[in-house]
Amino acid sequence: MRKVNNYEQPHPWKESARWIPAVFYTGVMALYETTKDPAILDQALRWAQENQWAEGQEKEPSNRMTCGQTYLQLYFLKKDQAMIAKMKAFLDSQIASGVPGRKAWWYCDSLYVASPKLAMMARATGDNRYLDYIYKMYWDVTDYLFSRKYGLFYRDETYFDAQTSNGKKVFWARGNGWVIASIPRVLRYLPTNNPDHQRYVRLYRALAASISKVQGKDGLWRSNLADPNQFPNPETSSTAFFCYAIVAGINDGHLPRKQYRNVAIRAWEVLASMVQPDGKLGYVQGVASEPGPASADMTQEYAMGIFMLAGTEIIRLVENR
């Protein structure tokens, strides 16, 4: 994990306050929480300071929230209100807009990049408006994009009737990775007596069951969960998401260890083997909205961030056995 983190620093994304580096820094913070290395904490602080603790600059409001996960984790350590003031103002503006989930968060990726920071902001401020907003948005998106027949999420409404050349459905692996990885990150900040708590757990278990069924024999997932032959190459960003979410679910008591431990360990062992000597994680599908190819020379910051999240959860799993 240190090797992966060290690889990224000379190769940063060209724009700092964007969802791609923001997802990477969720992994950096997990690495800090595991190692307590002050140099890693300083790395995260420098990034947040470079962003002036502001929301991202993307078009989509959910993407603009992604930076807030790291800001809030730093706030919980430092208790400096300036670290979250701008993000709080942005979240308040989104609540005031009144736009429903399936319109504002119209793609399933939104559930990861937006939801956790709302639960975190509720804890930081004691203001339950943020929990009410998650409820409104998360479940409207889920009701719209989740296929109860297949137990998986469509990336967005344009894929409801899409088919591959093999006549199979299109369930984007990384899209479902965004969703299942959002759940432990919300649950860790959601009060256990919240009436919505068990609804998240039920979705968690349903997704884990569907996803584990289509894990490749080599421990990796392919880019289309419904048609692995569409792009038969391994794909590490979705595999890292699934590994992280499943191990976190075991560690937090939401997923049964006996059923899922081997799923996660197989995925982690292959993921770790795909880190190249210089720290580059290969076979990462590029920025996309649907299944696609990946090769050994393809990498992205978001995959390296999720790789670090998965690795830190694997450490917890091994230490708590």
C-alpha positions in Angstrom: 0.0 0.0 0.0 2.8 2.4 0.7 4.3 1.5 -2.6 1.0 2.4 -4.4 0.8 5.7 -2.4 4.3 6.6 -3.3 3.8 5.9 -7.0 0.9 8.4 -7.2 2.7 11.4 -5.7 4.9 12.2 -8.7 1.9 11.4 -11.0 -1.0 13.5 -9.6 -4.2 14.1 -11.5 -3.9 17.4 -13.4 -6.7 19.1 -11.3 -6.6 18.6 -7.6 -10.2 19.4 -6.5 -11.8 16.7 -8.5 -13.4 13.4 -7.8 -10.5 11.3 -9.1 -7.9 12.6 -6.6 -10.6 12.8 -4.0 -11.3 9.1 -4.2 -7.5 8.5 -4.0 -7.3 10.5 -0.8 -10.0 8.3 0.9 -7.4 5.6 0.6 -4.6 7.8 1.8 -6.7 8.6 5.0 -7.3 4.8 5.5 -3.6 4.2 5.2 -2.9 7.0 7.8 -5.5 5.5 10.2 -3.7 2.1 9.9 -0.1 3.3 10.1 -0.4 6.5 12.1 2.5 7.8 9.9 2.5 11.6 10.3 4.0 12.0 6.8 0.8 10.4 5.3 -1.3 12.8 7.4 0.7 15.7 6.1 0.2 14.5 2.6 -3.6 14.6 3.0 -3.5 18.0 4.7 -1.4 19.5 1.9 -3.9 18.3 -0.7 -6.9 19.7 1.3 -5.1 23.0 1.8 -4.3 23.2 -1.9 -8.0 22.9 -2.5 -8.7 25.6 0.1 -11.1 23.1 1.7 -13.6 23.8 -1.0 -16.0 21.6 -2.9 -14.9 20.2 -6.3 -15.2 22.0 -9.5 -17.1 19.4 -11.6 -20.5 20.0 -13.2 -22.4 17.2 -11.3 -23.1 18.2 -7.7 -22.5 14.7 -6.3 -19.0 14.7 -7.8 -18.3 18.1 -6.2 -18.9 16.5 -2.8 -16.2 13.8 -3.1 -13.4 16.0 -1.6 -15.5 16.4 1.6 -14.9 12.8 2.8 -11.2 13.6 3.4 -11.9 17.1 4.7 -14.3 15.6 7.3 -11.8 12.9 8.3 -9.2 15.6 8.9 -11.8 17.7 10.8 -12.4 14.8 13.2 -8.7 14.7 13.9 -8.1 18.5 14.1 -11.5 19.9 15.1 -11.0 23.0 13.0 -14.3 24.4 11.7 -12.6 26.0 8.8 -11.9 22.6 7.3 -15.6 21.9 6.7 -17.2 25.3 6.5 -17.2 25.6 2.7 -18.3 22.0 2.2 -21.1 22.5 4.7 -22.3 25.6 2.8 -22.3 23.6 -0.4 -24.2 20.7 1.1 -26.7 23.1 2.6 -27.3 24.6 -0.9 -27.9 21.1 -2.3 -30.5 20.4 0.5 -32.2 23.7 -0.3 -32.4 22.9 -4.0 -35.1 20.2 -3.5 -34.0 18.3 -6.6 -34.9 14.6 -6.2 -32.2 11.9 -6.1 -32.9 10.3 -9.5 -32.4 13.8 -11.1 -29.5 15.3 -9.1 -27.8 11.9 -8.4 -28.9 10.3 -11.7 -26.0 7.8 -11.9 -25.1 5.1 -9.4 -21.6 6.4 -8.8 -23.2 9.2 -6.9 -24.0 6.9 -4.0 -20.3 6.6 -3.2 -19.1 10.1 -3.9 -21.9 11.9 -2.1 -23.6 9.8 0.6 -20.7 9.2 3.1 -19.9 12.8 3.6 -23.5 13.6 4.5 -23.4 11.0 7.3 -20.1 12.4 8.4 -21.4 15.9 8.3 -24.3 14.9 10.5 -21.9 13.5 13.1 -19.7 16.6 12.8 -22.5 19.1 13.3 -25.2 17.1 15.2 -27.6 18.3 12.5 -29.9 15.5 11.4 -30.9 17.4 8.2 -28.0 15.7 6.6 -29.3 12.2 7.5 -32.7 13.2 6.2 -31.2 14.2 2.9 -29.3 10.9 2.6 -32.6 9.1 3.1 -34.3 11.2 0.4 -31.5 10.9 -2.1 -30.0 7.4 -1.6 -33.3 5.5 -1.7 -34.7 7.5 -4.6 -31.7 6.5 -6.6 -31.9 2.9 -5.4 -35.6 2.6 -6.2 -34.8 3.8 -9.7 -31.6 2.0 -10.6 -31.6 -1.2 -8.6 -32.8 -4.3 -10.4 -34.4 -6.6 -7.9 -34.6 -9.3 -10.6 -30.8 -9.4 -11.0 -29.7 -8.0 -7.6 -27.5 -5.4 -9.3 -27.5 -1.7 -10.2 -27.8 -0.2 -13.6 -25.3 2.6 -14.0 -28.1 5.0 -15.1 -31.5 4.9 -16.9 -29.9 4.6 -20.3 -28.8 1.0 -19.5 -32.3 -0.3 -18.5 -32.7 -2.0 -21.9 -29.1 -2.2 -23.1 -27.6 -5.5 -24.3 -24.2 -6.6 -25.3 -23.5 -8.2 -28.7 -23.9 -11.5 -26.9 -27.5 -10.6 -26.0 -26.7 -10.1 -22.3 -27.6 -7.3 -19.9 -25.2 -4.5 -19.1 -24.3 -4.2 -15.4 -21.1 -2.2 -15.1 -18.8 -3.7 -12.5 -17.3 -0.5 -11.3 -20.7 1.1 -11.1 -21.8 -1.6 -8.7 -18.5 -1.2 -6.9 -19.3 2.5 -6.2 -22.6 1.4 -4.7 -21.6 -1.4 -2.5 -18.5 0.5 -1.2 -20.8 3.4 -0.2 -22.7 1.3 2.3 -19.9 0.7 4.9 -18.9 4.3 4.6 -22.4 5.4 5.4 -23.0 2.8 8.1 -19.9 3.8 10.1 -21.4 7.2 10.7 -25.1 6.4 10.8 -26.4 5.9 14.4 -27.3 2.2 14.9 -30.7 3.2 16.2 -31.5 5.1 13.0 -34.6 3.6 11.5 -32.8 3.3 8.1 -29.9 1.3 9.4 -31.2 -2.1 8.6 -32.3 -1.1 5.2 -28.7 -0.4 4.3 -27.7 -3.7 5.7 -30.3 -5.6 3.7 -29.0 -3.9 0.5 -25.5 -4.6 1.5 -26.2 -8.3 1.8 -28.2 -8.5 -1.4 -25.4 -6.8 -3.4 -22.7 -9.0 -1.8 -24.6 -12.1 -2.7 -25.0 -11.1 -6.3 -21.5 -9.8 -6.8 -19.8 -12.8 -5.2 -21.6 -15.2 -7.5 -19.9 -13.7 -10.6 -16.3 -13.5 -9.2 -13.9 -15.0 -11.8 -12.0 -18.2 -11.1 -8.9 -16.1 -10.8 -10.4 -14.0 -8.0 -11.0 -11.0 -10.2 -14.1 -9.5 -11.7 -14.7 -8.5 -15.3 -16.1 -5.2 -16.4 -19.6 -6.5 -17.2 -21.0 -8.5 -14.3 -23.7 -9.9 -16.6 -21.4 -10.8 -19.5 -17.8 -11.4 -18.5 -17.0 -12.4 -22.1 -17.8 -8.9 -23.4 -14.5 -7.7 -22.0 -12.7 -10.8 -20.7 -9.7 -8.9 -19.4 -9.4 -8.6 -15.6 -10.4 -5.3 -14.1 -8.9 -4.1 -10.9 -10.9 -1.0 -9.9 -14.1 -3.0 -9.6 -12.2 -5.8 -7.9 -10.7 -3.4 -5.4 -14.2 -1.9 -4.7 -15.7 -5.4 -4.1 -12.8 -6.5 -2.0 -13.0 -3.4 0.2 -16.8 -3.6 0.6 -16.9 -7.3 1.4 -14.0 -7.2 3.9 -15.4 -4.0 5.6 -18.8 -5.8 5.8 -17.1 -8.8 7.6 -15.2 -6.6 9.9 -18.2 -4.5 10.9 -20.4 -7.6 11.4 -22.8 -7.0 8.5 -21.6 -9.9 6.3 -20.9 -13.5 7.5 -17.2 -14.2 7.7 -17.7 -17.9 6.8 -19.5 -17.1 3.6 -17.3 -14.2 2.3 -13.8 -14.4 3.8 -12.5 -16.5 0.9 -14.1 -14.2 -1.7 -12.2 -11.3 -0.3 -8.9 -13.0 0.3 -8.8 -14.4 -3.2 -9.5 -10.9 -4.6 -6.9 -9.3 -2.4 -4.1 -11.8 -3.2 -4.6 -11.3 -7.0 -4.9 -7.5 -6.6 -1.6 -7.3 -4.6 0.1 -9.4 -7.3 -1.0 -6.8 -9.9 1.0 -4.0 -8.3 4.0 -3.5 -10.4 7.5 -3.0 -9.0 7.2 0.8 -9.2 3.9 0.8 -7.3 1.6 1.1 -10.4 -1.6 -0.8 -10.2 -2.5 -2.1 -13.7 -5.6 -3.4 -15.4 -7.7 -0.3 -14.4 -10.5 0.6 -16.7 -10.3 4.3 -17.5 -12.9 6.9 -16.7 -16.1 5.5 -18.1 -19.8 4.9 -17.6 -20.0 1.4 -19.0 -17.9 -1.8 -19.3 -14.7 -1.5 -21.2 -11.2 -2.8 -21.7 -8.2 -2.6 -19.4 -4.6 -3.6 -19.8 -1.5 -3.9 -17.7 -0.3 -0.4 -18.5 -3.6 1.2 -17.6 -4.0 2.8 -14.1 -6.0 5.6 -12.4 -5.8 7.3 -9.0 -9.3 6.2 -8.0 -8.3 2.5 -8.3 -5.2 3.1 -6.2 -7.3 4.8 -3.5 -9.7 1.9 -3.3 -6.8 -0.5 -3.3 -5.5 1.1 -0.1 -9.0 1.0 1.4 -9.2 -2.7 0.7 -5.7 -3.4 2.0 -6.4 -1.6 5.3 -9.5 -3.7 5.8 -7.6 -6.9 5.0 -5.2 -5.9 7.8 -8.2 -5.5 10.2 -9.6 -8.9 9.1 -6.3 -10.7 9.7 -5.7 -9.0 13.1 -9.2 -9.8 14.3 -9.4 -13.4 13.3 
